Amino acid sequence: RNQITPDTVLGLGGWHYTASFDAIDPVRGRLSGNSGAYAIVDALLYSAPSKGKEDEKAGLRGWLRLGIADDRINAIGTTVNGGLVYTAPFGRMADQAGLSFTHARFGDAARQSGLLEQAETVIETTYSFNINSHLNIQPDIQYVMSPAGDASIPDALVVGSRVTASW
């Protein structure tokens, strides 16, 4: 990761496993190694007027990430995702509102196997609300287009919530 400015971070990374893995296409058998790479940019897009030291981080951040993986082994070959997070949307520093998207494109081997089609896209919104210093509630809504990359499956609306308690 490289910090371009105090409010912008660029990152490049990669990963590699040396073990053998089963290929998605059984004709290929086992393949040696599994690799991937990613790039990310995260930046402050808007800084809210500060009233004091505790609310210096209030404002809007945006991020964008691209990832690739060996699609002979991994069902998902390419992902693009990004989002926006607003800290202190109503003046409460502990709260955050977010909106994001993910587009996962299935690799050639997965699509040729007949198990998956082109891609799945998800749009998500969430709000993290601190009740107090020990309890946080985060409702979440996701709209999934072409679930599992199958255009014959109707789009899905997923509603959930996360509760975090600490002491």
N, C-alpha and C positions, 0 to 999 in steps of 0.2 A: 504494500500500500504506500502511496506517495501523497503527501498533503501538499497540494498546489498553493492553496491559501489557507488561512486559519478556518475557513468555512467550506472548503472544497477538498474532497479526497478522490483520487483516482487509484484504482487497483487492478492489477493483473495477477492471475494465479493459475496454477495447474496442479494436477494430481496424477499419480500413476501407481497402480498396484502391479506387483511383479508376479503374483499368483496366476494360475490358469483358471479360466472361466468358461462355462458352457456358452456357446454361441446361440443366438436366437434361432438361427437356421440350423437344425440338427445335422444337416449334411456337413457343415463345417466342423462339427465336433467341439473340442475344447480349443480355446485360443490362449496364447500366452500374453499376459499383461492386459491392462485396461487403463485407458487414459482419458483425460478431459482437460478443459481450460475454461477460464471465465475472465470477464472484464467488468468492472463496476465503476460508476461515478456517483458520488453523493455530494450534494451541494446545498448550502443555505440559499433559498430563493428570495426570502423576505424576512427581515428581522423586525419584530414588533417593537414599538417604542418601549424602552426600559424605564421602569419606575424605581428600580433598585437592583442590588446585586443578585437577589434570588430569581429575578425574572429575565436575566440576560439571554437565556436560551429560548425565549418565546419567539415563535415565528414559524415559517413554512420551510421545510426541507423537501428536496426531491431526490430520487435515486433511479438509476437505470442499470440493469445488469443483463449481460449476454453470457450464456453458457453453452458449451458443446461437449459431447461425449462420444465415445466409440459406439456407433449405432449397430455394430455387429453383435455387441454384448448387451448394451443398454437399450431398452425400448424407446426412451426419449433421447433423440440425437441432438436437439437444439432447443434452448429455452430463451425467451426474452421476457423480462419482467421489469416493472418499474412502479413507482408510486409517489405519493405525496403524504407527508405527516405534518400536521399543524400542532405545535406544542402550545398549550395555554389558550385554546380557542375562545374560552369565555373568561379569561383572566385567571384561571386556576392552573398554576404551574405544573401540577402533578397530572393534569389531564392531557390526552392526545387524541386527535381525530385523524383517521387515515383512509386513504383511497388507493387501491393498487390494482394492477392487472398482471396476469401471467399468460403467456402463450407457449405451450409445449408442443413441439413438432415431433411426431414419432418418426423414427429412423426407417430407412428403406427395408431392413430385414424384418422389423416388426410389422410394417405395412404389408410386405409380401407374404408374411406368414398367414395373413387373413384375419389375425386377431385384432388388429387396430387399423384405423383409417388415418387420415391426415394429421389432425391436431386437436387439442383441447384448449379452450381459452376460458379464463376465469377473471371476473371483475369482482372486487371485494371492497367492502367498506366496514370500518370498525370505529369504536369510540372507547377509549380506556378512561374509566372514571374512578378516581380514588375516593372511596367513602371516607376513609381516614388513613392514618399512617400504617395500619395493619390489614386493610381490606380494599381490594380493587375488583371492580366488575368491568368486563370488556365484552359487550355484545358485538356480534359479527354477522354480516350478511354477505353471502357469495352467490353470484349468478354464474353457472357453469354452462358454457356453450359446447355442444358436441361432447358430452361426457365420454371419457375413455376414447375419444377420437371417433366415436361412432355417430354419424349424422342421423342414423335411424332412431337413436334414443333421444327423446325430447330434452330440451334444455332443462336444467335443474336449478331450483332456488334452495339454498342451504342456509338455515338460520341457526345460530348457536350462540353460546356465551361462555366465557372463561371467567372463573372466580379465583382470585389469588388471595390467600390469607397468610400472613407472616407474623411472627412474634419473636 
